[in-house]
Amino acid sequence: MGEEEVGQKRQKAVVLVLRAAAFLATAAATIVMALNKETRTFVVATVGTTPVTASITAKFQQTPANVFFVIANAMASNHNLMMIGSDLLGLDYRGFKLPLVAILDMLNAALLSAGVHGAAFMAQLAKNGNSHARWNEICDKFQGYCNRGGIAILASYVGLLVTLGITVVSIVKLLKPKPQPQPLASEIEVP
């Protein structure tokens, strides 16, 4: 086995490990955010001496940015899982594998970045509120909900960083010049 073949196998193994790490991070972010829900009971008024209570539930579905976050992370997980499968099965896509994978990896990174940054913005709003819009913070009342959301966002950022690394490797592989076949000794013309 030549030195170049060993390098290619090592690079393929590194990409598979990176894809597995990205899959695990984005899948964890998807699951944690999709199951993020907390119900609290608050006293909203007092009639005489009897408190009137209301149960309020905070769910990820109540914020479109969090819904997009779940969808983006699920799609990124699916992409990495499909790429792991295609690498293990040795699919070549009729010679279009390298450009196709590089393009899909870039799209995956962009989608994941949009999802995690939108959710991070909403998390900041939930934590601090916005006095100009008269939006109160909710993390002082729903600590568990905010903590789980933060964990999901952190996992997604890890997945994004790994995905960016995979994208760089895909582009470098694409731009690497192909070795030209060497002519056989019988094909060389002697002057």
Contact map, one row per residue, 1 for C-alpha under 8 A:
11101100000000000000000000000000000000000000000000000000000000000000000000000000000000000000000000000000000000000000000000000000000000000000000000000000000000000000000000000000000000000000000
11111100000000000000000000000000000000000000000000000000000000000000000000000000000000000000000000000000000000000000000000000000000000000000000000000000000000000000000000000000000000000000000
11111110000000000000000000000000000000000000000000000000000000000000000000000000000000000000000000000000000000000000000000000000000000000000000000000000000000000000000000000000000000000000000
01111111000000000000000000000000000000000000000000000000000000000000000000000000000000000000000000000000000000000000000000000000000000000000000000000000000000000000000000000000000000000000000
11111111100000000000000000000000000000000000000000000000000000000000000000000000000000000000000000000000000000000000000000000000000000000000000000000000000000000000000000000000000000000000000
11111111110000000000000000000000000000000000000000000000000000000000000000000000000000000000000000000000000000000000000000000000000000000000000000000000000000000000000000000000000000000000000
00111111111000000000000000000000000000000000000000000000000000000000000000000000000000000000000000000000000000000000000000000000000000000000000000000000000000000000000000000000000000000000000
00011111111100000000000000000000000000000000000000000000000000000000000000000000000000000000000000000000000000000000000000000000000000000000000000000000000000000000000000000000000000000000000
00001111111110000000000000000000000000000000000000000000000000000000000000000000000000000000000000000000000000000000000000000000000000000000000000000000000000000000000000000000000000000000000
00000111111111000000000000000000000000000000000000000000000000000000000000000000000000000000000000000000000000000000000000000000000000000000000000000000000000000000000000000000000000000000000
00000011111111100000000000000000000000000000000000000000000000000000000000000000000000000000000000000000000000000000000000000000000000000000000000000000000000000000000000000000000000000000000
00000001111111110000000000000000000000000000000000000000000000000000000000000000000000000000000000000000000000000000000000000000000000000000000000000000000000000000000000000000000000000000000
00000000111111111000000000000000000000000000000000000000000000000000000000000000000000000000000000000000000000000000000000000000000000000000000000000000000000000000000000000000000000000000000
00000000011111111100000000000000000000000000000000000000000000000000000000000000000000000000000000000000000000000000000000000000000000000000000000000000000000000000000000000000000000000000000
00000000001111111110000000000000000000000000000000000000000000000000000000000000000000000000000000000000000000000000000000000000000000000000000000000000000000000000010010000000000000000000000
00000000000111111111000000000000000000000000000000000000000000000000000000000000000100100000000000000000000000000000000000000000000000000000000000000000000000000000000000000000000000000000000
00000000000011111111100000000000000000000000000000000000000000000000000000000000000000000000000000000000000000000000000000000000000000000000000000000000000000000000000000000000000000000000000
00000000000001111111110000000000000000000000000000000000000000000000000000000000000000000000000000000000000000000000000000000000000000000000000000000000000000000110110000000000000000000000000
00000000000000111111111000000000000000000000000000000000000000000000000000000001101100000000000000000000000000000000000000000000000000000000000000000000000000000110010000000000000000000000000
00000000000000011111111100000000000000000000000000000000000000000000000000000001100100000000000000000000000000000000000000000000000000000000000000000000000000000000000000000000000000000000000
00000000000000001111111110000000000000000000000000000000000000000000000000000000000000000000000000000000000000000000000000000000000000000000000000000000000000100100000000000000000000000000000
00000000000000000111111111000000000000000000000000000000000000000000000000001001000000000000000000000000000000000000000000000000000000000000000000000000000001110110000000000000000000000000000
00000000000000000011111111100000000000000000000000000000000000000000000000011101100000000000000000000000000000000000000000000000000000000000000000000000000000100000000000000000000000000000000
00000000000000000001111111110000000000000000000000000000000000000000000000001000000000000000000000000000000000000000000000000000000000000000000000000000000000100000000000000000000000000000000
00000000000000000000111111111000000000000000000000000000000000000000000000000000000000000000000000000000000000000000000000000000000000000000000000000000001101100000000000000000000000000000000
00000000000000000000011111111100000000000000000000000000000000000000000011011000000000000000000000000000000000000000000000000000000000000000000000000000001100100000000000000000000000000000000
00000000000000000000001111111110000000000000000000000000000000000000000011001000000000000000000000000000000000000000000000000000000000000000000000000000000000000000000000000000000000000000000
00000000000000000000000111111111000000000000000000000000000000000000000000000000000000000000000000000000000000000000000000000000000000000000000000000001001000000000000000000000000000000000000
00000000000000000000000011111111100000000000000000000000000000000000010010000000000000000000000000000000000000000000000000000000000000000000000000000011111100000000000000000000000000000000000
00000000000000000000000001111111110000000000000000000000000000000000111011000000000000000000000000000000000000000000000000000000000000000000000000000001000000000000000000000000000000000000000
00000000000000000000000000111111111000000000000000000000000000000000000000000000000000000000000000000000000000000000000000000000000000000000000000000000000000000000000000000000000000000000000
00000000000000000000000000011111111100000000000000000000000000000000000000000000000000000000000000000000000000000000000000000000000000000000000000011011000000000000000000000000000000000000000
00000000000000000000000000001111111100000000000000000000000100000100010000000000000000000000000000000000000000000000000000000000000000000000000000011001000000000000000000000000000000000000000
00000000000000000000000000000111111100000000000000000000000100000000010000000000000000000000000000000000000000000000000000000000000000000000000000000000000000000000000000000000000000000000000
00000000000000000000000000000011111110000000000000000000000100000000000000000000000000000000000000000000000000000000000000000000000000000000000000000000000000000000000000000000000000000000000
00000000000000000000000000000001111111000000000000000000001100000000000000000000000000000000000000000000000000000000000000000000000000000000000010011000000000000000000000000000000000000000000
00000000000000000000000000000000001111100000000000000000111100000000000000000000000000000000000000000000000000000000000000000000000000000000000010000000000000000000000000000000000000000000000
00000000000000000000000000000000000111110000000000000000111000000000000000000000000000000000000000000000000000000000000000000000000000000000010110000000000000000000000000000000000000000000000
00000000000000000000000000000000000011111000000000000011110000000000000000000000000000000000000000000000000000000000000000000000000000000000000000000000000000000000000000000000000000000000000
00000000000000000000000000000000000001111100000000000011100000000000000000000000000000000000000000000000000000000000000000000000000000000000010000000000000000000000000000000000000000000000000
00000000000000000000000000000000000000111110000000001111000000000000000000000000000000000000000000000000000000000000000000000000000000000000000000000000000000000000000000000000000000000000000
00000000000000000000000000000000000000011111000000001111000000000000000000000000000000000000000000000000000000000000000000000000000000000000000000000000000000000000000000000000000000000000000
00000000000000000000000000000000000000001111110000111100000000000000000000000000000000000000000000000000000000000000000000000000000000000000000000000000000000000000000000000000000000000000000
00000000000000000000000000000000000000000111110000111100000000000000000000000000000000000000000000000000000000000000000000000000000000000000000000000000000000000000000000000000000000000000000
00000000000000000000000000000000000000000011111000111000000000000000000000000000000000000000000000000000000000000000000000000000000000000000000000000000000000000000000000000000000000000000000
00000000000000000000000000000000000000000011111111110000000000000000000000000000000000000000000000000000000000000000000000000000000000000000000000000000000000000000000000000000000000000000000
00000000000000000000000000000000000000000000111111110000000000000000000000000000000000000000000000000000000000000000000000000000000000000000000000000000000000000000000000000000000000000000000
00000000000000000000000000000000000000000000011111000000000000000000000000000000000000000000000000000000000000000000000000000000000000000000000000000000000000000000000000000000000000000000000
00000000000000000000000000000000000000000000011111100000000000000000000000000000000000000000000000000000000000000000000000000000000000000000000000000000000000000000000000000000000000000000000
00000000000000000000000000000000000000000000011111110000000000000000000000000000000000000000000000000000000000000000000000000000000000000000000000000000000000000000000000000000000000000000000
00000000000000000000000000000000000000000011111011111000000000000000000000000000000000000000000000000000000000000000000000000000000000000000000000000000000000000000000000000000000000000000000
00000000000000000000000000000000000000000011111001111100000000000000000000000000000000000000000000000000000000000000000000000000000000000000000000000000000000000000000000000000000000000000000
00000000000000000000000000000000000000001111100000111110000000000000000000000000000000000000000000000000000000000000000000000000000000000000000000000000000000000000000000000000000000000000000
00000000000000000000000000000000000000001111000000011111000000000000000000000000000000000000000000000000000000000000000000000000000000000000000000000000000000000000000000000000000000000000000
00000000000000000000000000000000000000111100000000001111100000000000000000000000000000000000000000000000000000000000000000000000000000000000000000000000000000000000000000000000000000000000000
00000000000000000000000000000000000000111100000000000111110000000000000000000000000000000000000000000000000000000000000000000000000000000000000000000000000000000000000000000000000000000000000
00000000000000000000000000000000000011110000000000000011111000000000000000000000000000000000000000000000000000000000000000000000000000000000000000000000000000000000000000000000000000000000000
00000000000000000000000000000000000011100000000000000001111101000000000000000000000000000000000000000000000000000000000000000000000000000000010010000000000000000000000000000000000000000000000
00000000000000000000000000000000000111000000000000000000111111000000000000000000000000000000000000000000000000000000000000000000000000000000000010000000000000000000000000000000000000000000000
00000000000000000000000000000000111110000000000000000000011111100110000000000000000000000000000000000000000000000000000000000000000000000000000000000000000000000000000000000000000000000000000
00000000000000000000000000000000000000000000000000000000001111110110000000000000000000000000000000000000000000000000000000000000000000000000000000000000000000000000000000000000000000000000000
00000000000000000000000000000000000000000000000000000000011111110100000000000000000000000000000000000000000000000000000000000000000000000000000000000000000000000000000000000000000000000000000
00000000000000000000000000000000000000000000000000000000000111111110000000000000000000000000000000000000000000000000000000000000000000000000000000000000000000000000000000000000000000000000000
00000000000000000000000000000000000000000000000000000000000011111111000000000000000000000000000000000000000000000000000000000000000000000000000000000000000000000000000000000000000000000000000
00000000000000000000000000000000000000000000000000000000000000111111100000000000000000000000000000000000000000000010011001000000000000000000000000000000000000000000000000000000000000000000000
00000000000000000000000000000000100000000000000000000000000111111111110000000000000000000000000000000000000000000010011001000000000000000000000000000000000000000000000000000000000000000000000
00000000000000000000000000000000000000000000000000000000000110111111111000000000000000000000000000000000000000000000000000000000000000000000000000000000000000000000000000000000000000000000000
00000000000000000000000000000000000000000000000000000000000000011111111100000000000000000000000000000000000000000010000000000000000000000000000000000000000000000000000000000000000000000000000
00000000000000000000000000000100000000000000000000000000000000001111111110000000000000000000000000000000000000010011011000000000000000000000000000000000000000000000000000000000000000000000000
00000000000000000000000000001100110000000000000000000000000000000111111111000000000000000000000000000000000000000010000000000000000000000000000000000000000000000000000000000000000000000000000
00000000000000000000000000000100000000000000000000000000000000000011111111100000000000000000000000000000000000000000000000000000000000000000000000000000000000000000000000000000000000000000000
00000000000000000000000000000000000000000000000000000000000000000001111111110000000000000000000000000000000000110010000000000000000000000000000000000000000000000000000000000000000000000000000
00000000000000000000000001101100000000000000000000000000000000000000111111111000000000000000000000000000000000010010000000000000000000000000000000000000000100000000000000000000000000000000000
00000000000000000000000001100100000000000000000000000000000000000000011111111100000000000000000000000000000000000000000000000000000000000000000000000000000000000000000000000000000000000000000
00000000000000000000000000000000000000000000000000000000000000000000001111111110000000000000000000000000000100000000000000000000000000000000000000000000000000000000000000000000000000000000000
00000000000000000000001001000000000000000000000000000000000000000000000111111111000000000000000000000000000110110000000000000000000000000000000000000000000000000000000000000000000000000000000
00000000000000000000011101100000000000000000000000000000000000000000000011111111100000000000000000000000000000000000000000000000000000000000000000000000000000000000000000000000000000000000000
00000000000000000000001000000000000000000000000000000000000000000000000001111111110000000000000000000000000000000000000000000000000000000000000000000000000000000000000000000000000000000000000
00000000000000000000000000000000000000000000000000000000000000000000000000111111111000000000000000000000000100000000000000000000000000000000000000000000000000000000000000000000000000000000000
00000000000000000011011000000000000000000000000000000000000000000000000000011111111100000000000000000000000000000000000000000000000000000000000000000000000000000000000000000000000000000000000
00000000000000000011001000000000000000000000000000000000000000000000000000001111111110000000000000000000000000000000000000000000000000000000000000000000000000000000000000000000000000000000000
00000000000000000000000000000000000000000000000000000000000000000000000000000111111111000000000000000000000000000000000000000000000000000000000000000000000000000000000000000000000000000000000
00000000000000000010000000000000000000000000000000000000000000000000000000000011111111100000000000000000000000000000000000000000000000000000000000000000000000000000000000000000000000000000000
00000000000000010011000000000000000000000000000000000000000000000000000000000001111111110000000000000000000000000000000000000000000000000000000000000000000000000000000000000000000000000000000
00000000000000000000000000000000000000000000000000000000000000000000000000000000111111111000000000000000000000000000000000000000000000000000000000000000000000000000000000000000000000000000000
00000000000000000000000000000000000000000000000000000000000000000000000000000000011111111110000000000000000000000000000000000000000000000000000000000000000000000000000000000000000000000000000
00000000000000010000000000000000000000000000000000000000000000000000000000000000001111111110000000000000000000000000000000000000000000000000000000000000000000000000000000000000000000000000000
00000000000000000000000000000000000000000000000000000000000000000000000000000000000111111100000000000000000000000000000000000000000000000000000000000000000000000000000000000000000000000000000
00000000000000000000000000000000000000000000000000000000000000000000000000000000000011111110000000000000000000000000000000000000000000000000000000000000000000000000000000000000000000000000000
00000000000000000000000000000000000000000000000000000000000000000000000000000000000001111111000000000000000000000000000000000000000000000000000000000000000000000000000000000000000000000000000
00000000000000000000000000000000000000000000000000000000000000000000000000000000000001101111100000000000000000000000000000000000000000000000000000000000000000000000000000000000000000000000000
00000000000000000000000000000000000000000000000000000000000000000000000000000000000000000111111110000000000000000000000000000000000000000000000000000000000000000000000000000000000000000000000
00000000000000000000000000000000000000000000000000000000000000000000000000000000000000000011111110000000000000000000000000000000000000000000000000000000000000000000000000000000000000000000000
00000000000000000000000000000000000000000000000000000000000000000000000000000000000000000001111110000000000000000000000000000000000000000000000000000000000000000000000000000000000000000000000
00000000000000000000000000000000000000000000000000000000000000000000000000000000000000000001111111000000000000000000000000000000000000000000000000000000000000000000000000000000000000000000000
00000000000000000000000000000000000000000000000000000000000000000000000000000000000000000001111111110000000000000000000000000000000000000000000000000000000000000000000000000000000000000000000
00000000000000000000000000000000000000000000000000000000000000000000000000000000000000000001111111111000000000000000000000000000000000000000000000000000000000000000000000000000000000000000000
00000000000000000000000000000000000000000000000000000000000000000000000000000000000000000000001111111100000000000000000000000000000000000000000000000000000000000000000001001100000000000000000
00000000000000000000000000000000000000000000000000000000000000000000000000000000000000000000000111111110000000000000000000000000000000000000000000000000000000000000000000000100000000000000000
00000000000000000000000000000000000000000000000000000000000000000000000000000000000000000000000111111111000000000000000000000000000000000000000000000000000000000000000000000000000000000000000
00000000000000000000000000000000000000000000000000000000000000000000000000000000000000000000000011111111100000000000000000000000000000000000000000000000000000000000000001000000000000000000000
00000000000000000000000000000000000000000000000000000000000000000000000000000000000000000000000001111111110000000000000000000000000000000000000000000000000000000000001001100100000000000000000
00000000000000000000000000000000000000000000000000000000000000000000000000000000000000000000000000111111111000000000000000000000000000000000000000000000000000000000000000000000000000000000000
00000000000000000000000000000000000000000000000000000000000000000000000000000000000000000000000000011111111100000000000000000000000000000000000000000000000000000000000000000000000000000000000
00000000000000000000000000000000000000000000000000000000000000000000000000000000000000000000000000001111111110000000000000000000000000000000000000000000000000000010011001000000000000000000000
00000000000000000000000000000000000000000000000000000000000000000000000000000000000000000000000000000111111111000000000000000000000000000000000000000000000000000001001000000000000000000000000
00000000000000000000000000000000000000000000000000000000000000000000000000000000000000000000000000000011111111100000000000000000000000000000000000000000000000000000000000000000000000000000000
00000000000000000000000000000000000000000000000000000000000000000000000000110010000000000000000000000001111111110000000000000000000000000000000000000000000000000010000000000000000000000000000
00000000000000000000000000000000000000000000000000000000000000000000000000010000000000000000000000000000111111111000000000000000000000000000000000000000000000010011001000000000000000000000000
00000000000000000000000000000000000000000000000000000000000000000000000000000000000000000000000000000000011111111100000000000000000000000000000000000000000000000000000000000000000000000000000
00000000000000000000000000000000000000000000000000000000000000000000000100010000000000000000000000000000001111111110000000000000000000000000000000000000000000000000000000000000000000000000000
00000000000000000000000000000000000000000000000000000000000000000000100110010000000000000000000000000000000111111111000000000000000000000000000000000000000100010000000000000000000000000000000
00000000000000000000000000000000000000000000000000000000000000000000000000000000000000000000000000000000000011111111100000000000000000000000000000000000000000010000000000000000000000000000000
00000000000000000000000000000000000000000000000000000000000000000000000000000000000000000000000000000000000001111111110000000000000000000000000000000000000000000000000000000000000000000000000
00000000000000000000000000000000000000000000000000000000000000001101110110000000000000000000000000000000000000111111111000000000000000000000000000000000000000000000000000000000000000000000000
00000000000000000000000000000000000000000000000000000000000000000000100000000000000000000000000000000000000000011111111100000000000000000000000000000000100110000000000000000000000000000000000
00000000000000000000000000000000000000000000000000000000000000000000000000000000000000000000000000000000000000001111111110000000000000000000000000000000000000000000000000000000000000000000000
00000000000000000000000000000000000000000000000000000000000000001100100000000000000000000000000000000000000000000111111111000000000000000000000000000000000000000000000000000000000000000000000
00000000000000000000000000000000000000000000000000000000000000001100100000000000000000000000000000000000000000000011111111100000000000000000000000000000100000000000000000000000000000000000000
00000000000000000000000000000000000000000000000000000000000000000000000000000000000000000000000000000000000000000001111111110000000000000000000000000000100000000000000000000000000000000000000
00000000000000000000000000000000000000000000000000000000000000000000000000000000000000000000000000000000000000000000111111111000000000000000000000000000000000000000000000000000000000000000000
00000000000000000000000000000000000000000000000000000000000000001100000000000000000000000000000000000000000000000000011111111100000000000000000000000000000000000000000000000000000000000000000
00000000000000000000000000000000000000000000000000000000000000000000000000000000000000000000000000000000000000000000001111111110000000000000000001001100000000000000000000000000000000000000000
00000000000000000000000000000000000000000000000000000000000000000000000000000000000000000000000000000000000000000000000111111111100000000000000000000000000000000000000000000000000000000000000
00000000000000000000000000000000000000000000000000000000000000000000000000000000000000000000000000000000000000000000000011111111110000001000000000000000000000000000000000000000000000000000000
00000000000000000000000000000000000000000000000000000000000000000000000000000000000000000000000000000000000000000000000001111111100000011110000001000000000000000000000000000000000000000000000
00000000000000000000000000000000000000000000000000000000000000000000000000000000000000000000000000000000000000000000000000111111100000001111000001000000000000000000000000000000000000000000000
00000000000000000000000000000000000000000000000000000000000000000000000000000000000000000000000000000000000000000000000000011111110000011000000000000000000000000000000000000000000000000000000
00000000000000000000000000000000000000000000000000000000000000000000000000000000000000000000000000000000000000000000000000011111111001111100000000000000000000000000000000000000000000000000000
00000000000000000000000000000000000000000000000000000000000000000000000000000000000000000000000000000000000000000000000000001001111111111000000000000000000000000000000000000000000000000000000
00000000000000000000000000000000000000000000000000000000000000000000000000000000000000000000000000000000000000000000000000000000111111110000000000000000000000000000000000000000000000000000000
00000000000000000000000000000000000000000000000000000000000000000000000000000000000000000000000000000000000000000000000000000000011111100000000000000000000000000000000000000000000000000000000
00000000000000000000000000000000000000000000000000000000000000000000000000000000000000000000000000000000000000000000000000000000011111100000000000000000000000000000000000000000000000000000000
00000000000000000000000000000000000000000000000000000000000000000000000000000000000000000000000000000000000000000000000000000000111111110000000000000000000000000000000000000000000000000000000
00000000000000000000000000000000000000000000000000000000000000000000000000000000000000000000000000000000000000000000000000000000111111111000000000000000000000000000000000000000000000000000000
00000000000000000000000000000000000000000000000000000000000000000000000000000000000000000000000000000000000000000000000000000101111001111100000000000000000000000000000000000000000000000000000
00000000000000000000000000000000000000000000000000000000000000000000000000000000000000000000000000000000000000000000000000001111110000111111000000000000000000000000000000000000000000000000000
00000000000000000000000000000000000000000000000000000000000000000000000000000000000000000000000000000000000000000000000000000110100000011111110000000000000000000000000000000000000000000000000
00000000000000000000000000000000000000000000000000000000000000000000000000000000000000000000000000000000000000000000000000000110000000001111111011000000000000000000000000000000000000000000000
00000000000000000000000000000000000000000000000000000000000000000000000000000000000000000000000000000000000000000000000000000010000000001111111000000000000000000000000000000000000000000000000
00000000000000000000000000000000000000000000000000000000000000000000000000000000000000000000000000000000000000000000000000000000000000000111111000000000000000000000000000000000000000000000000
00000000000000000000000000000000000001010000000000000000010000000000000000000000000000000000000000000000000000000000000000000000000000000111111111000000000000000000000000000000000000000000000
00000000000000000000000000000000000000000000000000000000000000000000000000000000000000000000000000000000000000000000000000000000000000000011111111100000000000000000000000000000000000000000000
00000000000000000000000000000000000001000000000000000000000000000000000000000000000000000000000000000000000000000000000000000000000000000000011111110000000000000000000000000000000000000000000
00000000000000000000000000000000000111000000000000000000011000000000000000000000000000000000000000000000000000000000000000000000000000000010011111111000000000000000000000000000000000000000000
00000000000000000000000000000000000000000000000000000000000000000000000000000000000000000000000000000000000000000000000000100110000000000010011111111100000000000000000000000000000000000000000
00000000000000000000000000000000000000000000000000000000000000000000000000000000000000000000000000000000000000000000000000000000000000000000001111111110000000000000000000000000000000000000000
00000000000000000000000000000001100100000000000000000000000000000000000000000000000000000000000000000000000000000000000000000000000000000000000111111111000000000000000000000000000000000000000
00000000000000000000000000000001100100000000000000000000000000000000000000000000000000000000000000000000000000000000000000100000000000000000000011111111100000000000000000000000000000000000000
00000000000000000000000000000000000000000000000000000000000000000000000000000000000000000000000000000000000000000000000000100000000000000000000001111111110000000000000000000000000000000000000
00000000000000000000000000001001000000000000000000000000000000000000000000000000000000000000000000000000000000000000000000000000000000000000000000111111111000000000000000000000000000000000000
00000000000000000000000000011101100000000000000000000000000000000000000000000000000000000000000000000000000000000000000000000000000000000000000000011111111100000000000000000000000000000000000
00000000000000000000000000001000000000000000000000000000000000000000000000000000000000000000000000000000000000000001001100000000000000000000000000001111111110000000000000000000000000000000000
00000000000000000000000000001000000000000000000000000000000000000000000000000000000000000000000000000000000000000000000000000000000000000000000000000111111111000000000000000000000000000000000
00000000000000000000000011011000000000000000000000000000000000000000000000000000000000000000000000000000000000000000000000000000000000000000000000000011111111100000000000000000000000000000000
00000000000000000000000011001000000000000000000000000000000000000000000010000000000000000000000000000000000000010001000000000000000000000000000000000001111111110000000000000000000000000000000
00000000000000000000000000000000000000000000000000000000000000000000000000000000000000000000000000000000000000000001000000000000000000000000000000000000111111111000000000000000000000000000000
00000000000000000000010010000000000000000000000000000000000000000000000000000000000000000000000000000000000000000000000000000000000000000000000000000000011111111100000000000000000000000000000
00000000000000000000111111000000000000000000000000000000000000000000000000000000000000000000000000000000000000000000000000000000000000000000000000000000001111111110000000000000000000000000000
00000000000000000000010000000000000000000000000000000000000000000000000000000000000000000000000000000000000010011000000000000000000000000000000000000000000111111111000000000000000000000000000
00000000000000000000000000000000000000000000000000000000000000000000000000000000000000000000000000000000000000000000000000000000000000000000000000000000000011111111100000000000000000000000000
00000000000000000110110000000000000000000000000000000000000000000000000000000000000000000000000000000000000000000000000000000000000000000000000000000000000001111111110000000000000000000000000
00000000000000000110010000000000000000000000000000000000000000000000000000000000000000000000000000000000100110000000000000000000000000000000000000000000000000111111111000000000000000000000000
00000000000000000000000000000000000000000000000000000000000000000000000000000000000000000000000000000000010010000000000000000000000000000000000000000000000000011111111100000000000000000000000
00000000000000000100000000000000000000000000000000000000000000000000000000000000000000000000000000000000000000000000000000000000000000000000000000000000000000001111111110000000000000000000000
00000000000000100110000000000000000000000000000000000000000000000000000000000000000000000000000000000000100000000000000000000000000000000000000000000000000000000111111111000000000000000000000
00000000000000000000000000000000000000000000000000000000000000000000000000000000000000000000000000000100110010000000000000000000000000000000000000000000000000000011111111100000000000000000000
00000000000000000000000000000000000000000000000000000000000000000000000000000000000000000000000000000000000000000000000000000000000000000000000000000000000000000001111111110000000000000000000
00000000000000100000000000000000000000000000000000000000000000000000000000000000000000000000000000000000000000000000000000000000000000000000000000000000000000000000111111111000000000000000000
00000000000000000000000000000000000000000000000000000000000000000000000000000000000000000000000001001100100000000000000000000000000000000000000000000000000000000000011111111100000000000000000
00000000000000000000000000000000000000000000000000000000000000000000000000000000000000000000000000000100000000000000000000000000000000000000000000000000000000000000001111111110000000000000000
00000000000000000000000000000000000000000000000000000000000000000000000000000000000000000000000000000000000000000000000000000000000000000000000000000000000000000000000111111111000000000000000
00000000000000000000000000000000000000000000000000000000000000000000000000000000000000000000000001000000000000000000000000000000000000000000000000000000000000000000000011111111000000000000000
00000000000000000000000000000000000000000000000000000000000000000000000000000000000000000000000001100100000000000000000000000000000000000000000000000000000000000000000001111111000000000000000
00000000000000000000000000000000000000000000000000000000000000000000000000000000000000000000000000000000000000000000000000000000000000000000000000000000000000000000000000111111100000000000000
00000000000000000000000000000000000000000000000000000000000000000000000000000000000000000000000000000000000000000000000000000000000000000000000000000000000000000000000000011111110000000000000
00000000000000000000000000000000000000000000000000000000000000000000000000000000000000000000000000000000000000000000000000000000000000000000000000000000000000000000000000000011111000000000000
00000000000000000000000000000000000000000000000000000000000000000000000000000000000000000000000000000000000000000000000000000000000000000000000000000000000000000000000000000001111100000000000
00000000000000000000000000000000000000000000000000000000000000000000000000000000000000000000000000000000000000000000000000000000000000000000000000000000000000000000000000000000111110000000000
00000000000000000000000000000000000000000000000000000000000000000000000000000000000000000000000000000000000000000000000000000000000000000000000000000000000000000000000000000000011111000000000
00000000000000000000000000000000000000000000000000000000000000000000000000000000000000000000000000000000000000000000000000000000000000000000000000000000000000000000000000000000001111100000000
00000000000000000000000000000000000000000000000000000000000000000000000000000000000000000000000000000000000000000000000000000000000000000000000000000000000000000000000000000000000111110000000
00000000000000000000000000000000000000000000000000000000000000000000000000000000000000000000000000000000000000000000000000000000000000000000000000000000000000000000000000000000000011111011000
00000000000000000000000000000000000000000000000000000000000000000000000000000000000000000000000000000000000000000000000000000000000000000000000000000000000000000000000000000000000001111111000
00000000000000000000000000000000000000000000000000000000000000000000000000000000000000000000000000000000000000000000000000000000000000000000000000000000000000000000000000000000000000111111000
00000000000000000000000000000000000000000000000000000000000000000000000000000000000000000000000000000000000000000000000000000000000000000000000000000000000000000000000000000000000000011111000
00000000000000000000000000000000000000000000000000000000000000000000000000000000000000000000000000000000000000000000000000000000000000000000000000000000000000000000000000000000000000111111100
00000000000000000000000000000000000000000000000000000000000000000000000000000000000000000000000000000000000000000000000000000000000000000000000000000000000000000000000000000000000000111111110
00000000000000000000000000000000000000000000000000000000000000000000000000000000000000000000000000000000000000000000000000000000000000000000000000000000000000000000000000000000000000000011111
00000000000000000000000000000000000000000000000000000000000000000000000000000000000000000000000000000000000000000000000000000000000000000000000000000000000000000000000000000000000000000001111
00000000000000000000000000000000000000000000000000000000000000000000000000000000000000000000000000000000000000000000000000000000000000000000000000000000000000000000000000000000000000000000111
